[in-house]
Amino acid sequence: MGASRPDAGTSAGVLRANVVGETDMVQLLDAHGKRHEEATFGPYIDALDAQTVRGFYRDMATVRRFDTEATALQRQGELALWVPVVGQEAAQIGSGSAMRSADYAFPTYREHGVALTRGLDLADLLKLFRGISNGGWDPREKNFHLYTLVLAAQTLHAVGYAMGIQRDLIAEPATEPAAVMAYFGDGASSEGDVHESMVFAASYNAPVVFFCQNNNWAISVPFEVQSKIPLVNRAGGYGIPGIRVDGNDVLAVYAVTKWALDYARDGHGPVLIEASTYRVGAHTTADDPTKYRPNAEEEAWKAKDPLERMERYLRAEGLADDAFFEQVKNDDDELAAHVRSATLALGGADIRQKFATVYAEAHPLVAEELAWFENYQASFADAETPQGGAA
């Protein structure tokens, strides 16, 4: 477990002294899919029925198939950019599944799995990456905020929203208690926004769970350059509980997040979760990880694949058979076809309209940049004009 440990003897848990350099990690399923008994978090899994446990695998497989299709669409010129999530499915499905409908999630730009658990149509995520929308969905419908491309800004928004929940409860005590999930990566943890967010959250005892997906690489910068100790150890500096969890173990992630959300909803304040996982592919489709990352490291993490781990567990426990996995594959292929057809039906982006919405009123610099862009576009038409012919 991480630097600050919840006490198994109480429902809320207590804060243990932070120990610098401690690397204990919550794990319920090892890399081979074997279940370990764990007194604090194991009961959260024991309480689940077989359908729910199978659902974890189904959702992980779905988001991976979706990711494959979105990557293909970008490579074919249908998306301007894509942010892959392969390798991080357990961290996202486990944490997202632990939320209640009244809870609110603030994602970065890679939380495709969390979006799935919140009930979004995954095709809506691609509107942003196709450039036809600044969002793509109404965040109020599913309590899932718009993607945030400004690194770490969403952590500030999350704490503000959580403080709003506190005030709502004061004004209307009958309001259903809720908590907020603030997602960010190890790269964003180096931003001042994250520090400021945790200071405010701790000071005001805000009901927010900070969920860091430590995928080991902030684009081309390895984690050890950003921090000399596990990120979870920072929790002690704010006086809040911190838990380090195996981010490729969907059962452990679900249980730890479930505990943390209960803790926050019950009025005990924020929690920091560090989910240790790995970005198997590129940071985005504009990135080439072969330039900075050793192949041996990638292969070592592929052996810890969250889907394979969960499949071994389901088969060993007699919770799923070949028919189940074949049905998941067929359903996911249907989803991929839906995503592709929905994306192609969106049409293209009106780039000129983007220039018109930078400022509320006309701006000379924007007008100058638009003129440059239109000349640039016209140059392609000139290049296509046959020599001696008319445009």
Phi, psi and omega per residue, in radians:
M1 nan 2.962 -3.038
G2 -1.468 -2.868 -2.962
A3 -1.176 -0.486 -3.134
S4 -2.163 2.110 -2.934
R5 -1.929 2.253 3.036
P6 -1.240 2.467 -3.114
D7 -1.407 2.202 -3.119
A8 -1.170 -0.293 -3.073
G9 -1.452 -0.107 3.125
T10 -2.278 2.742 -3.135
S11 -1.264 -0.573 -3.095
A12 -1.518 -0.637 -3.096
G13 1.633 2.820 3.107
V14 -2.249 2.827 -3.109
L15 -1.586 2.215 3.072
R16 -1.692 2.694 -3.120
A17 -1.025 2.383 3.130
N18 -1.210 2.332 3.129
V19 -2.047 1.919 -3.096
V20 -1.091 2.262 3.091
G21 1.599 -0.097 3.132
E22 -1.168 2.381 -3.061
T23 -2.223 0.308 3.081
D24 -0.980 2.514 -3.056
M25 -2.450 2.331 3.103
V26 -1.249 2.225 3.093
Q27 -2.547 2.244 3.085
L28 -1.873 -0.508 3.077
L29 -2.092 2.181 3.081
D30 -1.402 -3.129 -3.063
A31 -1.085 -0.332 3.135
H32 -1.669 0.064 3.112
G33 1.438 0.306 3.124
K34 -1.583 2.286 -3.089
R35 -1.407 2.337 3.053
H36 -1.843 2.526 3.054
E37 -1.413 2.400 -3.119
E38 -2.566 2.124 -2.934
A39 -1.200 -0.631 -3.044
T40 -1.370 -0.840 -3.003
F41 -1.850 -0.328 3.132
G42 -0.975 -0.708 -3.135
P43 -1.028 -0.469 3.094
Y44 -1.111 -0.586 3.122
I45 -1.416 -0.670 3.125
D46 -1.031 -0.478 -3.100
A47 -1.390 -0.140 -3.083
L48 -1.522 2.570 3.048
D49 -1.503 2.949 -3.057
A50 -1.101 -0.623 -3.125
Q51 -1.103 -0.715 3.132
T52 -1.145 -0.737 3.139
V53 -1.129 -0.736 3.066
R54 -1.092 -0.602 -3.137
G55 -1.073 -0.546 3.081
F56 -1.049 -0.803 3.131
Y57 -1.141 -0.788 -3.121
R58 -0.984 -0.788 -3.112
D59 -1.184 -0.673 3.104
M60 -1.107 -0.749 3.128
A61 -1.148 -0.654 -3.140
T62 -1.115 -0.810 -3.096
V63 -1.209 -0.520 3.085
R64 -1.210 -0.716 3.119
R65 -1.160 -0.677 3.076
F66 -1.075 -0.754 -3.137
D67 -1.083 -0.714 3.113
T68 -1.074 -0.742 -3.123
E69 -1.198 -0.727 3.134
A70 -1.120 -0.683 3.095
T71 -1.088 -0.744 3.118
A72 -1.103 -0.710 3.121
L73 -1.084 -0.687 3.114
Q74 -1.168 -0.752 -3.133
R75 -1.118 -0.450 3.127
Q76 -1.582 0.111 3.077
G77 1.472 0.186 -3.122
E78 -1.551 -0.289 3.063
L79 -2.213 2.538 3.120
A80 -1.267 -0.544 -3.069
L81 -2.819 2.722 3.004
W82 -2.481 2.590 -3.130
V83 -2.010 1.741 -3.077
P84 -1.160 2.715 -3.114
V85 -2.205 0.084 -3.078
V86 -0.979 2.253 -3.126
G87 1.809 -0.383 -3.068
Q88 -1.897 0.276 -3.054
E89 -1.102 -0.693 -3.094
A90 -1.170 -0.703 3.137
A91 -1.067 -0.661 -3.069
Q92 -1.446 -0.784 -3.132
I93 -1.199 -0.699 3.133
G94 -1.102 -0.825 -3.107
S95 -1.251 -0.740 -3.136
G96 -1.124 -0.628 -3.126
S97 -1.235 -0.338 -3.127
A98 -1.396 -0.207 -3.102
M99 -1.391 2.649 2.967
R100 -1.606 2.890 -3.107
S101 -1.093 -0.549 -3.119
A102 -1.360 -0.274 3.100
D103 -1.242 2.790 -3.071
Y104 -2.240 2.364 -3.114
A105 -1.940 2.358 3.018
F106 -1.973 1.832 -3.096
P107 -1.550 2.973 2.916
T108 -1.541 -2.055 3.126
Y109 -2.269 0.182 -3.074
R110 -2.161 0.098 -3.012
E111 -1.494 0.921 -3.124
H112 -1.144 -0.614 3.113
G113 -1.194 -0.689 3.097
V114 -1.124 -0.690 3.092
A115 -1.011 -0.714 3.120
L116 -1.082 -0.779 -3.121
T117 -1.170 -0.408 3.132
R118 -1.503 -0.061 3.051
G119 1.586 0.290 3.104
L120 -1.317 2.630 2.943
D121 -1.315 2.032 -3.041
L122 -1.058 -0.427 3.104
A123 -1.087 -0.498 3.140
D124 -1.145 -0.473 3.131
L125 -1.095 -0.494 -3.026
L126 -1.400 -0.204 3.116
K127 -1.070 -0.686 3.118
L128 -1.139 -0.780 -3.066
F129 -1.351 -0.233 3.027
R130 -1.558 -0.232 3.068
G131 1.492 0.280 -3.113
I132 -1.763 -0.057 -3.103
S133 -2.621 2.613 3.021
N134 -1.490 -0.073 3.125
G135 -2.497 -1.545 3.129
G136 2.272 -0.291 3.140
W137 -2.730 2.877 3.083
D138 -1.538 1.946 -3.069
P139 -1.100 -0.367 -3.097
R140 -1.323 -0.378 -3.078
E141 -1.193 -0.709 -3.077
K142 -2.063 0.115 -3.066
N143 0.970 0.752 3.102
F144 -2.275 1.943 -3.010
H145 -1.219 2.900 3.083
L146 -1.162 2.671 3.093
Y147 -1.056 2.489 -3.141
T148 -2.007 1.960 -3.135
L149 -1.564 -0.226 3.060
V150 -1.434 1.953 -2.952
L151 -0.953 2.139 3.022
A152 1.338 -0.105 -3.113
A153 -1.056 -0.550 -3.071
Q154 -1.168 -0.371 3.133
T155 -1.195 -0.632 3.059
L156 -1.152 -0.759 3.123
H157 -1.072 -0.690 -3.102
A158 -1.117 -0.762 -3.131
V159 -1.174 -0.703 3.083
G160 -1.050 -0.728 3.124
Y161 -1.143 -0.713 3.138
A162 -1.120 -0.680 3.081
M163 -1.141 -0.560 3.047
G164 -1.146 -0.674 3.082
I165 -1.041 -0.738 3.109
Q166 -1.002 -0.784 -3.090
R167 -1.227 -0.583 3.061
D168 -1.100 -0.680 -3.134
L169 -1.188 -0.587 3.097
I170 -1.185 -0.754 -3.116
A171 -1.252 -0.655 -3.116
E172 -2.299 1.489 -3.083
P173 -0.983 -0.384 -3.133
A174 -1.407 -0.077 3.128
T175 -1.080 2.448 -3.135
E176 -1.132 2.210 3.108
P177 -1.064 2.482 -3.126
A178 -2.519 2.850 3.104
A179 -2.321 2.939 -3.110
V180 -2.090 2.445 3.026
M181 -1.850 2.169 3.102
A182 -1.947 1.886 -3.120
Y183 -1.606 2.417 3.020
F184 -2.771 2.885 -3.117
G185 -1.821 3.056 -3.139
D186 -1.119 -0.554 3.084
G187 -1.134 -0.755 3.138
A188 -1.159 -0.399 -3.123
S189 -1.130 -0.296 3.104
S190 -1.494 -0.076 3.137
E191 -1.454 2.565 3.116
G192 -1.100 -0.477 -3.138
D193 -1.002 -0.688 -3.114
V194 -1.154 -0.759 3.113
H195 -1.067 -0.834 -3.134
E196 -1.071 -0.682 -3.138
S197 -1.088 -0.754 -3.114
M198 -1.233 -0.596 3.073
V199 -1.071 -0.855 -3.131
F200 -1.159 -0.746 -3.114
A201 -1.069 -0.745 3.138
A202 -1.216 -0.713 -3.104
S203 -1.118 -0.659 -3.083
Y204 -1.783 0.093 3.117
N205 0.967 0.705 -3.057
A206 -1.212 2.490 -3.137
P207 -1.395 1.287 -3.097
V208 -2.325 2.416 3.053
V209 -1.876 2.052 3.064
F210 -1.479 2.046 -3.074
F211 -2.005 1.816 -3.129
C212 -1.688 2.062 3.001
Q213 -1.555 1.706 3.131
N214 -1.466 1.648 -3.107
N215 -1.673 0.284 2.978
N216 1.395 -0.257 -3.097
W217 -2.436 2.164 2.974
A218 -1.655 1.514 -2.915
I219 0.973 -1.834 -3.076
S220 -1.820 0.122 -3.112
V221 -1.760 2.081 -3.130
P222 -1.224 2.708 -3.061
F223 -1.017 -0.677 -3.054
E224 -1.121 -0.296 3.050
V225 -1.343 -0.513 -3.096
Q226 -1.465 -0.567 -3.058
S227 -2.605 2.364 3.129
K228 -1.559 -0.132 3.122
I229 -2.317 2.861 3.072
P230 -0.993 2.457 -3.123
L231 -1.008 -0.581 -3.082
V232 -1.057 -0.447 -3.126
N233 -1.142 -0.323 3.124
R234 -1.176 -0.385 -3.114
A235 -0.987 -0.675 -3.116
G236 -1.049 -0.543 3.136
G237 -1.185 -0.398 3.117
Y238 -1.768 -0.075 -3.138
G239 1.286 0.550 -3.130
I240 -2.154 2.740 3.097
P241 -1.145 2.513 3.065
G242 -2.321 2.391 -3.118
I243 -2.298 2.290 3.045
R244 -1.802 2.254 -3.043
V245 -2.279 2.614 3.045
D246 -1.197 1.847 -3.073
G247 -1.243 -0.120 3.063
N248 -1.744 0.119 3.113
D249 -1.934 1.733 -3.028
V250 -1.112 -0.571 3.138
L251 -1.181 -0.777 -3.140
A252 -1.142 -0.725 -3.142
V253 -1.096 -0.777 3.126
Y254 -1.031 -0.845 -3.059
A255 -1.130 -0.780 -3.120
V256 -1.127 -0.748 -3.130
T257 -1.189 -0.658 3.103
K258 -1.047 -0.791 3.115
W259 -1.074 -0.807 -3.080
A260 -1.111 -0.722 3.124
L261 -1.152 -0.708 3.070
D262 -1.063 -0.748 3.139
Y263 -1.042 -0.802 -3.117
A264 -1.202 -0.767 -3.129
R265 -1.106 -0.579 -3.103
D266 -1.320 0.035 3.055
G267 1.602 0.252 -3.094
H268 -1.592 -0.091 3.070
G269 1.762 -2.956 -3.014
P270 -1.334 2.833 3.074
V271 -2.390 2.508 3.020
L272 -1.885 2.191 3.038
I273 -1.994 2.246 3.000
E274 -1.900 1.980 3.123
A275 -1.699 1.959 -3.110
S276 -1.430 1.937 -3.089
T277 -2.461 -2.811 -3.083
Y278 -2.676 2.367 3.027
R279 -1.482 1.784 -3.055
V280 -1.163 -0.697 -3.097
G281 -1.734 -2.617 -3.114
A282 -1.396 2.768 3.065
H283 -1.064 -0.830 2.961
T284 -2.488 3.079 3.112
T285 -1.258 -0.072 3.042
A286 -1.628 0.034 -3.037
D287 -1.885 2.629 3.055
D288 -2.207 1.655 -3.072
P289 -1.165 -0.275 3.118
T290 -1.160 -0.278 -3.130
K291 -1.350 -0.362 -3.039
Y292 -2.377 -0.096 -3.026
R293 -2.156 2.300 -3.115
P294 -1.241 2.492 3.132
N295 -1.089 -0.607 -3.106
A296 -1.084 -0.627 3.126
E297 -1.160 -0.761 3.121
E298 -1.070 -0.762 -3.126
E299 -1.132 -0.655 3.135
A300 -1.109 -0.666 -3.138
W301 -1.363 -0.496 3.075
K302 -1.086 -0.499 3.102
A303 -1.203 -0.241 3.117
K304 -1.812 0.353 -3.054
D305 -0.863 2.207 -3.074
P306 -1.150 -0.580 3.137
L307 -1.241 -0.779 3.138
E308 -1.102 -0.677 3.130
R309 -1.068 -0.800 -3.106
M310 -1.223 -0.620 3.106
E311 -1.100 -0.745 3.124
R312 -1.070 -0.706 3.140
Y313 -1.128 -0.809 -3.116
L314 -1.088 -0.727 3.139
R315 -1.195 -0.757 -3.098
A316 -1.127 -0.585 -3.120
E317 -1.560 0.010 -3.128
G318 1.203 0.471 -3.110
L319 -1.604 -0.230 -3.129
A320 -2.707 2.629 3.139
D321 -2.224 -3.044 -3.108
D322 -1.007 -0.673 -3.116
A323 -1.078 -0.672 3.125
F324 -1.108 -0.856 -3.082
F325 -1.175 -0.570 3.083
E326 -1.197 -0.689 3.109
Q327 -1.135 -0.700 3.090
V328 -1.039 -0.777 3.139
K329 -1.068 -0.786 -3.130
N330 -1.123 -0.748 3.125
D331 -1.102 -0.685 -3.126
D332 -1.209 -0.597 3.070
D333 -1.138 -0.658 3.076
E334 -1.135 -0.715 3.104
L335 -1.086 -0.758 -3.136
A336 -1.066 -0.692 3.109
A337 -1.134 -0.693 3.088
H338 -1.096 -0.785 -3.127
V339 -1.079 -0.744 -3.131
R340 -1.140 -0.854 -3.104
S341 -1.136 -0.678 3.132
A342 -1.151 -0.646 -3.133
T343 -1.212 -0.783 -3.125
L344 -1.154 -0.468 -3.138
A345 -1.378 -0.142 -3.092
L346 -1.269 -0.392 -3.057
G347 1.396 -3.074 -3.089
G348 -1.659 2.911 3.123
A349 -1.464 2.494 3.052
D350 -1.622 1.647 -3.059
I351 -1.092 -0.628 -3.123
R352 -1.108 -0.548 3.120
Q353 -1.134 -0.501 3.117
K354 -1.124 -0.660 3.110
F355 -1.110 -0.544 -3.064
A356 -1.357 -0.209 -3.069
T357 -1.977 0.182 3.102
V358 -1.184 -0.814 3.094
Y359 -2.134 2.791 3.134
A360 -1.186 -0.534 -3.141
E361 -2.173 2.879 -3.119
A362 -1.010 2.466 -3.108
H363 -2.292 2.295 -3.052
P364 -1.067 -0.638 3.140
L365 -1.158 -0.731 3.117
V366 -1.135 -0.702 3.109
A367 -1.076 -0.690 3.107
E368 -1.133 -0.741 -3.136
E369 -1.190 -0.640 3.093
L370 -1.123 -0.723 3.116
A371 -1.079 -0.731 3.084
W372 -1.062 -0.770 -3.107
F373 -1.105 -0.742 -3.123
E374 -1.158 -0.651 3.057
N375 -1.130 -0.672 3.116
Y376 -1.109 -0.772 3.105
Q377 -1.102 -0.701 -3.121
A378 -1.143 -0.480 -3.123
S379 -1.116 -0.506 3.112
F380 -1.234 -0.671 3.108
A381 -1.123 -0.710 3.112
D382 -1.096 -0.677 -3.111
A383 -1.166 -0.488 -3.093
E384 -1.513 -0.157 -3.129
T385 -1.281 2.171 3.128
P386 -1.040 2.547 -3.124
Q387 -1.054 2.191 3.128
G388 1.480 -0.091 -3.098
G389 -1.724 3.048 3.103
A390 -1.629 2.663 3.141
A391 -1.252 nan nan
